[in-house]
Amino acid sequence: MHWELSEEQELFASSLREWIAAKFPIDAVREIQSSGTRRTFDDALIGEGWWGVGYDESSGGQGGGVLELALAAREFGRAASPDSGWMAAALAARLLTADELAAQLGGTSRFAVAMRADRIPSWSRTDTDGARVSTTVRNVIGALDASTFLLPVVGPDGPAIARLSASEANVAAENVLDRSRSAATVTFTDASISSMSDASAFEHIAPLSAVLVAADALGAAERMLELAVEYSKQRKQFGQLIGGFQAVKHACAQMLVTVEASFSTALYAAAALDAALPDAATTAAVAKAQVTGPVADLADSALTVHGAIGYTWEHDLHLYYKRAKLDRTLYGTPADWNECVAAALLDEAVELSR
């Protein structure tokens, strides 16, 4: 199956690609990584309306849904964009009230879910009396720029989402393989909870994270394929272009197969979440496992085609290589997500056998 985008979706993706190329070309991305001015990218997204794509207009958004968010993630992956704040906001949106979402889309508040990014988003028990809480959460994406943290807790009335001001937390930056993304360890020590809300929407966070990371990996894969093909048409060995070597041809062909398969897998999973299909969560798990794993392998192939120059800081390939490697483990490894797929299929088999 090959997934096809509508003309409107194609226009959105191409427009965002052109905007990123004009405002944040790869040299600007390198500068942001060196200077640590992450919010420059988020502020530009907010100021020019891209931040609101994927959210209902009644909340101050630009319309669209998960598929539009996935298309944006794909473009950010293609450009190695510093999008941790955007990703954190997208995952937090499902847990926000209407007023909170409007504040986030307007840029006056920044929310981040206090959950680990090195595993599948799941409920990690943190007990509270409803007024104060103490805990430490590592590997929180977007934590450095958050104004409010959403912490899953178990309070007097059961599971809930606690709101805590960033001023109540100690946020310590972590080193991340992909420098276009940021993460931090967040520590709450007897921190005061400003409010609590129902936790039922938390179940939507895992499949959404799977789809957005898969889409990001797709974008990185598309760009690495382009770089590999371009380089194979320039580099000569033994008096001829390396693109004429059978081994290089096979490597690029396999990379193309990975890109094409990843395109349909990731974007269909996003559309399935939009449509609230019964198996949407399983489809998202398949996308995370079957896109980010092969794309990480594609990164190795692209590096092999480039040879020694691909390892250098001056060449752009390493930016996408690192991004693909982080995407493989971000919010759960392929092995972890394959376990989810297997569990879902076994449950379905048990139901059919009854």
PETA-V531037 format. One line per field, one symbol per residue. ss: DSSP state (H for helix, E for strand, L for the rest). phi: phi as a letter, one per 20 degrees, with the letter a starting at -180 (. if undefined). burial: b if it has 24 or more other ideal C-beta (glycine too) atoms within 12 Angstrom, else e. Layout:
BEGIN
ss: ???
phi: ???
burial: ???
END
This chain:
BEGIN
ss: LLLLLLHHHHHHHHHHHHHHHHHLLHHHHHHHHHHLLLHHHHHHHHHLLHHHELELHHHLLLELLHHHHHHHHHHHHHHLLLLHHHHHHHHHHHHLLHHHHHHHHHLLLLEEELLLLLLLLLLLLLELLLLEEEEEEEEEELHHHLLEEEEEEEELLEEEEEEEEHHHEEEEELLLLLLLLLEEEEEEEEEELLEEEELHHHHHHHHHHHHHHHHHHHHHHHHHHHHHHHHHLLLEELLEEHHHLHHHHHHHHHHHHHHHHHHHHHHHHHHHHHLLLLLHHHHHHHHHHHHHHHHHHHHHHHHHHHHHHHHLLLLLHHHHHHHHHHHHHLLLLHHHHHHHHHHHHHHHHHHHHL
phi: .dfdefffffffffffffffffecffffffffffemeffgfffffffdnffefocfffdnednnbfffffffggffffdlffdgffffffffgfdefgfffffffeneccdbefbfeebfgbfdfcebendbbcaccelefmffdfdcdddfcddgdogbdeecfgfededdfdecgefedcbbeddddleeefacbgdffffefffffffffffffgfffgfffgfffgffededclnbfffeffffgfffffffgfffffgffffffffffgelfgdffffffffffedffffffggfffffffmfffeeffefgfffgfffffgfdflofgffffffffffffffffffef
burial: eebebeeebeebbeebbebbeeebebebbbebbeeeebbbbbebbbeebbbbbbbeeeebbbebbbbbbbbbbbbbbbbbbbbbbbbbbbbbbbbbbeebbeebbebebbbbbbbbbbbbbebbebebeeeebbbbbbbbbbbbbbbbbbbbbebeeebbbbbbbbebbebeebebbbbbbbbbbbbbeebebbbbbebebbebbbbbbbbbbbbbbbbbbbbbbbbbbebbeebeeeeeebbeeeebeebbebbbebbbbbbbbbbbbbbbbbeeeeebbbbbbbbbbbbbbbbbbbbbbbbbbbeeebeeeebbbbbbbbbbbbbbbbbbbbebbbebbeebeeeeeeeeee
END
